[in-house]
Amino acid sequence: MCEKAGRAVERVLADIPFALEVVDITTSSELLQRYGLYIPVISIDGVEFSRYHVNESKLRALLNGERTQGTLRG
């Protein structure tokens, strides 16, 4: 995960506990082919949340169970 996205996720994690799994796409040819130019990719329960950057307020809202328009992409 890039440093900027990682810091955003860590700030949210400090306030809202959740399980975080960081996946190195270079260990899988399938993932590398799928996401190579789109990293970082954030997925929640298998559903893509964002690419390139993390919108911290939308991530917080989603993890708090609030409905937000335009949050999930996939």
Biopython code that builds the backbone (N, CA, C, O; Angstrom):
import numpy as np
from Bio.PDB.StructureBuilder import StructureBuilder

atoms = [
    (1, "MET", "N", (0.861, -1.163, 0.000)),
    (1, "MET", "CA", (0.000, 0.000, 0.000)),
    (1, "MET", "C", (0.907, 1.225, 0.000)),
    (1, "MET", "O", (1.919, 1.255, 0.699)),
    (2, "CYS", "N", (0.541, 2.233, -0.784)),
    (2, "CYS", "CA", (1.364, 3.435, -0.813)),
    (2, "CYS", "C", (1.292, 4.121, 0.548)),
    (2, "CYS", "O", (0.351, 3.919, 1.316)),
    (3, "GLU", "N", (2.301, 4.932, 0.826)),
    (3, "GLU", "CA", (2.399, 5.561, 2.143)),
    (3, "GLU", "C", (1.210, 6.460, 2.465)),
    (3, "GLU", "O", (0.689, 6.424, 3.580)),
    (4, "LYS", "N", (0.781, 7.260, 1.500)),
    (4, "LYS", "CA", (-0.323, 8.194, 1.743)),
    (4, "LYS", "C", (-1.616, 7.437, 2.053)),
    (4, "LYS", "O", (-2.315, 7.768, 3.011)),
    (5, "ALA", "N", (-1.931, 6.435, 1.254)),
    (5, "ALA", "CA", (-3.136, 5.636, 1.503)),
    (5, "ALA", "C", (-3.010, 4.880, 2.819)),
    (5, "ALA", "O", (-3.974, 4.774, 3.577)),
    (6, "GLY", "N", (-1.826, 4.359, 3.083)),
    (6, "GLY", "CA", (-1.584, 3.629, 4.332)),
    (6, "GLY", "C", (-1.811, 4.495, 5.554)),
    (6, "GLY", "O", (-2.397, 4.044, 6.539)),
    (7, "ARG", "N", (-1.350, 5.741, 5.497)),
    (7, "ARG", "CA", (-1.560, 6.657, 6.624)),
    (7, "ARG", "C", (-3.045, 6.948, 6.831)),
    (7, "ARG", "O", (-3.516, 7.012, 7.967)),
    (8, "ALA", "N", (-3.779, 7.123, 5.738)),
    (8, "ALA", "CA", (-5.224, 7.374, 5.848)),
    (8, "ALA", "C", (-5.931, 6.183, 6.481)),
    (8, "ALA", "O", (-6.757, 6.349, 7.378)),
    (9, "VAL", "N", (-5.605, 4.986, 6.015)),
    (9, "VAL", "CA", (-6.219, 3.775, 6.570)),
    (9, "VAL", "C", (-5.845, 3.621, 8.044)),
    (9, "VAL", "O", (-6.693, 3.257, 8.859)),
    (10, "GLU", "N", (-4.606, 3.890, 8.390)),
    (10, "GLU", "CA", (-4.175, 3.772, 9.790)),
    (10, "GLU", "C", (-4.908, 4.768, 10.690)),
    (10, "GLU", "O", (-5.243, 4.440, 11.828)),
    (11, "ARG", "N", (-5.158, 5.975, 10.195)),
    (11, "ARG", "CA", (-5.911, 6.956, 10.999)),
    (11, "ARG", "C", (-7.332, 6.466, 11.259)),
    (11, "ARG", "O", (-7.848, 6.603, 12.368)),
    (12, "VAL", "N", (-7.957, 5.896, 10.241)),
    (12, "VAL", "CA", (-9.317, 5.358, 10.416)),
    (12, "VAL", "C", (-9.274, 4.168, 11.366)),
    (12, "VAL", "O", (-10.126, 4.045, 12.246)),
    (13, "LEU", "N", (-8.299, 3.302, 11.198)),
    (13, "LEU", "CA", (-8.159, 2.119, 12.047)),
    (13, "LEU", "C", (-7.970, 2.492, 13.515)),
    (13, "LEU", "O", (-8.422, 1.766, 14.400)),
    (14, "ALA", "N", (-7.318, 3.599, 13.776)),
    (14, "ALA", "CA", (-7.118, 4.047, 15.160)),
    (14, "ALA", "C", (-8.447, 4.388, 15.833)),
    (14, "ALA", "O", (-8.581, 4.253, 17.049)),
    (15, "ASP", "N", (-9.426, 4.830, 15.048)),
    (15, "ASP", "CA", (-10.727, 5.216, 15.590)),
    (15, "ASP", "C", (-11.791, 4.132, 15.455)),
    (15, "ASP", "O", (-12.685, 4.022, 16.294)),
    (16, "ILE", "N", (-11.690, 3.331, 14.394)),
    (16, "ILE", "CA", (-12.697, 2.309, 14.106)),
    (16, "ILE", "C", (-11.971, 0.989, 13.898)),
    (16, "ILE", "O", (-11.418, 0.757, 12.823)),
    (17, "PRO", "N", (-11.960, 0.125, 14.894)),
    (17, "PRO", "CA", (-11.240, -1.148, 14.752)),
    (17, "PRO", "C", (-11.822, -2.018, 13.631)),
    (17, "PRO", "O", (-13.036, -2.204, 13.540)),
    (18, "PHE", "N", (-10.944, -2.542, 12.790)),
    (18, "PHE", "CA", (-11.329, -3.482, 11.740)),
    (18, "PHE", "C", (-10.115, -4.314, 11.380)),
    (18, "PHE", "O", (-8.978, -3.927, 11.650)),
    (19, "ALA", "N", (-10.362, -5.450, 10.775)),
    (19, "ALA", "CA", (-9.272, -6.332, 10.344)),
    (19, "ALA", "C", (-8.690, -5.780, 9.047)),
    (19, "ALA", "O", (-9.423, -5.523, 8.091)),
    (20, "LEU", "N", (-7.390, -5.602, 9.018)),
    (20, "LEU", "CA", (-6.709, -5.070, 7.845)),
    (20, "LEU", "C", (-5.787, -6.132, 7.285)),
    (20, "LEU", "O", (-4.938, -6.673, 7.995)),
    (21, "GLU", "N", (-5.957, -6.424, 6.016)),
    (21, "GLU", "CA", (-5.082, -7.374, 5.333)),
    (21, "GLU", "C", (-4.425, -6.633, 4.173)),
    (21, "GLU", "O", (-5.105, -6.148, 3.269)),
    (22, "VAL", "N", (-3.108, -6.553, 4.208)),
    (22, "VAL", "CA", (-2.359, -5.918, 3.122)),
    (22, "VAL", "C", (-1.857, -7.025, 2.218)),
    (22, "VAL", "O", (-1.205, -7.966, 2.671)),
    (23, "VAL", "N", (-2.169, -6.907, 0.932)),
    (23, "VAL", "CA", (-1.807, -7.929, -0.044)),
    (23, "VAL", "C", (-0.780, -7.339, -1.007)),
    (23, "VAL", "O", (-1.015, -6.295, -1.616)),
    (24, "ASP", "N", (0.351, -8.012, -1.137)),
    (24, "ASP", "CA", (1.378, -7.616, -2.091)),
    (24, "ASP", "C", (1.026, -8.232, -3.442)),
    (24, "ASP", "O", (1.163, -9.441, -3.626)),
    (25, "ILE", "N", (0.574, -7.406, -4.389)),
    (25, "ILE", "CA", (0.119, -7.954, -5.663)),
    (25, "ILE", "C", (1.246, -8.562, -6.486)),
    (25, "ILE", "O", (0.984, -9.306, -7.432)),
    (26, "THR", "N", (2.487, -8.263, -6.148)),
    (26, "THR", "CA", (3.604, -8.825, -6.918)),
    (26, "THR", "C", (3.798, -10.307, -6.646)),
    (26, "THR", "O", (4.578, -10.963, -7.335)),
    (27, "THR", "N", (3.103, -10.842, -5.657)),
    (27, "THR", "CA", (3.223, -12.265, -5.353)),
    (27, "THR", "C", (2.221, -13.113, -6.133)),
    (27, "THR", "O", (2.227, -14.339, -6.024)),
    (28, "SER", "N", (1.365, -12.466, -6.915)),
    (28, "SER", "CA", (0.340, -13.180, -7.683)),
    (28, "SER", "C", (0.267, -12.595, -9.090)),
    (28, "SER", "O", (-0.014, -11.408, -9.256)),
    (29, "SER", "N", (0.516, -13.414, -10.094)),
    (29, "SER", "CA", (0.441, -12.909, -11.466)),
    (29, "SER", "C", (-0.975, -12.452, -11.801)),
    (29, "SER", "O", (-1.153, -11.497, -12.556)),
    (30, "GLU", "N", (-1.988, -13.126, -11.246)),
    (30, "GLU", "CA", (-3.377, -12.730, -11.484)),
    (30, "GLU", "C", (-3.655, -11.335, -10.925)),
    (30, "GLU", "O", (-4.229, -10.491, -11.613)),
    (31, "LEU", "N", (-3.246, -11.095, -9.676)),
    (31, "LEU", "CA", (-3.466, -9.788, -9.058)),
    (31, "LEU", "C", (-2.640, -8.711, -9.738)),
    (31, "LEU", "O", (-3.114, -7.590, -9.919)),
    (32, "LEU", "N", (-1.420, -9.035, -10.114)),
    (32, "LEU", "CA", (-0.556, -8.074, -10.793)),
    (32, "LEU", "C", (-1.161, -7.664, -12.129)),
    (32, "LEU", "O", (-1.146, -6.485, -12.481)),
    (33, "GLN", "N", (-1.689, -8.622, -12.868)),
    (33, "GLN", "CA", (-2.316, -8.326, -14.148)),
    (33, "GLN", "C", (-3.597, -7.505, -13.952)),
    (33, "GLN", "O", (-3.883, -6.592, -14.727)),
    (34, "ARG", "N", (-4.350, -7.834, -12.926)),
    (34, "ARG", "CA", (-5.634, -7.182, -12.664)),
    (34, "ARG", "C", (-5.484, -5.755, -12.149)),
    (34, "ARG", "O", (-6.227, -4.863, -12.557)),
    (35, "TYR", "N", (-4.507, -5.536, -11.237)),
    (35, "TYR", "CA", (-4.401, -4.257, -10.547)),
    (35, "TYR", "C", (-3.098, -3.501, -10.792)),
    (35, "TYR", "O", (-2.905, -2.429, -10.219)),
    (36, "GLY", "N", (-2.216, -4.014, -11.608)),
    (36, "GLY", "CA", (-0.874, -3.462, -11.774)),
    (36, "GLY", "C", (-0.746, -1.953, -11.780)),
    (36, "GLY", "O", (0.106, -1.410, -11.075)),
    (37, "LEU", "N", (-1.547, -1.273, -12.536)),
    (37, "LEU", "CA", (-1.442, 0.180, -12.639)),
    (37, "LEU", "C", (-2.441, 0.920, -11.759)),
    (37, "LEU", "O", (-2.477, 2.151, -11.760)),
    (38, "TYR", "N", (-3.238, 0.191, -11.022)),
    (38, "TYR", "CA", (-4.332, 0.806, -10.270)),
    (38, "TYR", "C", (-4.106, 0.845, -8.759)),
    (38, "TYR", "O", (-5.038, 1.159, -8.020)),
    (39, "ILE", "N", (-2.930, 0.545, -8.288)),
    (39, "ILE", "CA", (-2.694, 0.460, -6.858)),
    (39, "ILE", "C", (-2.528, 1.838, -6.234)),
    (39, "ILE", "O", (-2.103, 2.774, -6.911)),
    (40, "PRO", "N", (-2.851, 1.973, -4.978)),
    (40, "PRO", "CA", (-3.436, 0.943, -4.138)),
    (40, "PRO", "C", (-4.922, 0.760, -4.423)),
    (40, "PRO", "O", (-5.613, 1.693, -4.833)),
    (41, "VAL", "N", (-5.387, -0.436, -4.202)),
    (41, "VAL", "CA", (-6.803, -0.771, -4.313)),
    (41, "VAL", "C", (-7.275, -1.162, -2.923)),
    (41, "VAL", "O", (-6.659, -2.001, -2.265)),
    (42, "ILE", "N", (-8.346, -0.567, -2.486)),
    (42, "ILE", "CA", (-8.917, -0.882, -1.183)),
    (42, "ILE", "C", (-10.226, -1.626, -1.422)),
    (42, "ILE", "O", (-11.116, -1.125, -2.109)),
    (43, "SER", "N", (-10.339, -2.820, -0.851)),
    (43, "SER", "CA", (-11.564, -3.614, -0.935)),
    (43, "SER", "C", (-12.078, -3.868, 0.464)),
    (43, "SER", "O", (-11.306, -4.053, 1.405)),
    (44, "ILE", "N", (-13.384, -3.874, 0.586)),
    (44, "ILE", "CA", (-14.019, -4.171, 1.864)),
    (44, "ILE", "C", (-14.954, -5.341, 1.643)),
    (44, "ILE", "O", (-15.910, -5.252, 0.873)),
    (45, "ASP", "N", (-14.673, -6.432, 2.321)),
    (45, "ASP", "CA", (-15.455, -7.659, 2.178)),
    (45, "ASP", "C", (-15.574, -8.079, 0.714)),
    (45, "ASP", "O", (-16.632, -8.522, 0.267)),
    (46, "GLY", "N", (-14.481, -7.935, -0.018)),
    (46, "GLY", "CA", (-14.437, -8.370, -1.408)),
    (46, "GLY", "C", (-15.011, -7.390, -2.415)),
    (46, "GLY", "O", (-15.009, -7.666, -3.615)),
    (47, "VAL", "N", (-15.503, -6.249, -1.948)),
    (47, "VAL", "CA", (-16.065, -5.237, -2.837)),
    (47, "VAL", "C", (-15.092, -4.065, -2.911)),
    (47, "VAL", "O", (-14.688, -3.516, -1.886)),
    (48, "GLU", "N", (-14.719, -3.688, -4.132)),
    (48, "GLU", "CA", (-13.759, -2.606, -4.295)),
    (48, "GLU", "C", (-14.332, -1.294, -3.785)),
    (48, "GLU", "O", (-15.435, -0.894, -4.157)),
    (49, "PHE", "N", (-13.569, -0.633, -2.929)),
    (49, "PHE", "CA", (-13.963, 0.653, -2.351)),
    (49, "PHE", "C", (-13.302, 1.802, -3.099)),
    (49, "PHE", "O", (-13.960, 2.791, -3.422)),
    (50, "SER", "N", (-12.000, 1.681, -3.377)),
    (50, "SER", "CA", (-11.307, 2.775, -4.051)),
    (50, "SER", "C", (-10.044, 2.289, -4.745)),
    (50, "SER", "O", (-9.508, 1.220, -4.453)),
    (51, "ARG", "N", (-9.596, 3.116, -5.671)),
    (51, "ARG", "CA", (-8.313, 2.924, -6.354)),
    (51, "ARG", "C", (-7.538, 4.230, -6.247)),
    (51, "ARG", "O", (-8.130, 5.307, -6.175)),
    (52, "TYR", "N", (-6.234, 4.132, -6.238)),
    (52, "TYR", "CA", (-5.304, 5.268, -6.258)),
    (52, "TYR", "C", (-5.199, 6.018, -4.938)),
    (52, "TYR", "O", (-4.086, 6.281, -4.481)),
    (53, "HIS", "N", (-6.307, 6.367, -4.314)),
    (53, "HIS", "CA", (-6.261, 7.097, -3.049)),
    (53, "HIS", "C", (-7.402, 6.633, -2.153)),
    (53, "HIS", "O", (-8.304, 5.922, -2.594)),
    (54, "VAL", "N", (-7.349, 7.044, -0.893)),
    (54, "VAL", "CA", (-8.385, 6.681, 0.067)),
    (54, "VAL", "C", (-9.100, 7.948, 0.502)),
    (54, "VAL", "O", (-8.475, 8.873, 1.021)),
    (55, "ASN", "N", (-10.415, 7.993, 0.290)),
    (55, "ASN", "CA", (-11.223, 9.082, 0.801)),
    (55, "ASN", "C", (-11.550, 8.713, 2.246)),
    (55, "ASN", "O", (-12.419, 7.886, 2.520)),
    (56, "GLU", "N", (-10.832, 9.347, 3.147)),
    (56, "GLU", "CA", (-10.917, 8.975, 4.562)),
    (56, "GLU", "C", (-12.320, 9.135, 5.133)),
    (56, "GLU", "O", (-12.774, 8.274, 5.888)),
    (57, "SER", "N", (-13.010, 10.204, 4.794)),
    (57, "SER", "CA", (-14.352, 10.414, 5.353)),
    (57, "SER", "C", (-15.343, 9.384, 4.814)),
    (57, "SER", "O", (-16.215, 8.931, 5.556)),
    (58, "LYS", "N", (-15.228, 9.004, 3.540)),
    (58, "LYS", "CA", (-16.114, 7.969, 2.998)),
    (58, "LYS", "C", (-15.801, 6.608, 3.607)),
    (58, "LYS", "O", (-16.711, 5.816, 3.853)),
    (59, "LEU", "N", (-14.534, 6.331, 3.850)),
    (59, "LEU", "CA", (-14.159, 5.072, 4.489)),
    (59, "LEU", "C", (-14.727, 5.003, 5.899)),
    (59, "LEU", "O", (-15.273, 3.976, 6.304)),
    (60, "ARG", "N", (-14.601, 6.090, 6.644)),
    (60, "ARG", "CA", (-15.165, 6.137, 8.000)),
    (60, "ARG", "C", (-16.678, 5.911, 7.969)),
    (60, "ARG", "O", (-17.213, 5.130, 8.755)),
    (61, "ALA", "N", (-17.356, 6.597, 7.058)),
    (61, "ALA", "CA", (-18.818, 6.480, 6.955)),
    (61, "ALA", "C", (-19.218, 5.047, 6.619)),
    (61, "ALA", "O", (-20.152, 4.505, 7.210)),
    (62, "LEU", "N", (-18.519, 4.443, 5.682)),
    (62, "LEU", "CA", (-18.839, 3.070, 5.288)),
    (62, "LEU", "C", (-18.628, 2.103, 6.450)),
    (62, "LEU", "O", (-19.467, 1.236, 6.694)),
    (63, "LEU", "N", (-17.526, 2.245, 7.158)),
    (63, "LEU", "CA", (-17.235, 1.356, 8.277)),
    (63, "LEU", "C", (-18.180, 1.596, 9.458)),
    (63, "LEU", "O", (-18.398, 0.701, 10.275)),
    (64, "ASN", "N", (-18.733, 2.796, 9.542)),
    (64, "ASN", "CA", (-19.714, 3.099, 10.585)),
    (64, "ASN", "C", (-21.124, 2.706, 10.174)),
    (64, "ASN", "O", (-22.069, 2.915, 10.935)),
    (65, "GLY", "N", (-21.279, 2.135, 8.972)),
    (65, "GLY", "CA", (-22.582, 1.670, 8.517)),
    (65, "GLY", "C", (-23.460, 2.740, 7.922)),
    (65, "GLY", "O", (-24.655, 2.520, 7.720)),
    (66, "GLU", "N", (-22.888, 3.904, 7.634)),
    (66, "GLU", "CA", (-23.662, 4.980, 7.041)),
    (66, "GLU", "C", (-23.701, 4.787, 5.527)),
    (66, "GLU", "O", (-22.711, 4.392, 4.912)),
    (67, "ARG", "N", (-24.844, 5.068, 4.949)),
    (67, "ARG", "CA", (-24.967, 4.974, 3.484)),
    (67, "ARG", "C", (-24.473, 6.270, 2.870)),
    (67, "ARG", "O", (-24.896, 7.358, 3.259)),
    (68, "THR", "N", (-23.567, 6.141, 1.902)),
    (68, "THR", "CA", (-23.085, 7.304, 1.183)),
    (68, "THR", "C", (-23.175, 7.029, -0.304)),
    (68, "THR", "O", (-22.891, 5.912, -0.736)),
    (69, "GLN", "N", (-23.551, 7.984, -1.077)),
    (69, "GLN", "CA", (-23.651, 7.788, -2.514)),
    (69, "GLN", "C", (-22.255, 7.825, -3.124)),
    (69, "GLN", "O", (-21.398, 8.605, -2.708)),
    (70, "GLY", "N", (-22.044, 6.970, -4.113)),
    (70, "GLY", "CA", (-20.790, 6.956, -4.825)),
    (70, "GLY", "C", (-19.621, 6.370, -4.074)),
    (70, "GLY", "O", (-18.473, 6.558, -4.477)),
    (71, "THR", "N", (-19.884, 5.661, -2.989)),
    (71, "THR", "CA", (-18.789, 5.119, -2.200)),
    (71, "THR", "C", (-18.213, 3.859, -2.849)),
    (71, "THR", "O", (-17.001, 3.770, -3.046)),
    (72, "LEU", "N", (-19.045, 2.905, -3.175)),
    (72, "LEU", "CA", (-18.550, 1.641, -3.691)),
    (72, "LEU", "C", (-18.470, 1.668, -5.208)),
    (72, "LEU", "O", (-19.372, 2.151, -5.892)),
    (73, "ARG", "N", (-17.379, 1.143, -5.708)),
    (73, "ARG", "CA", (-17.208, 0.996, -7.151)),
    (73, "ARG", "C", (-16.835, -0.443, -7.416)),
    (73, "ARG", "O", (-16.307, -1.124, -6.537)),
    (74, "GLY", "N", (-17.104, -0.910, -8.616)),
    (74, "GLY", "CA", (-16.678, -2.263, -8.897)),
    (74, "GLY", "C", (-17.116, -2.786, -10.228)),
    (74, "GLY", "O", (-16.811, -3.928, -10.574)),
]
sb = StructureBuilder()
sb.init_structure("model")
sb.init_model(0)
sb.init_chain("A")
sb.init_seg("    ")
for serial, (resi, resn, name, xyz) in enumerate(atoms, 1):
    if name == "N":
        sb.init_residue(resn, " ", resi, " ")
    sb.init_atom(name, np.array(xyz, "f"), 0.0, 1.0, " ", f" {name:<3s}", serial, name[0])
structure = sb.get_structure()
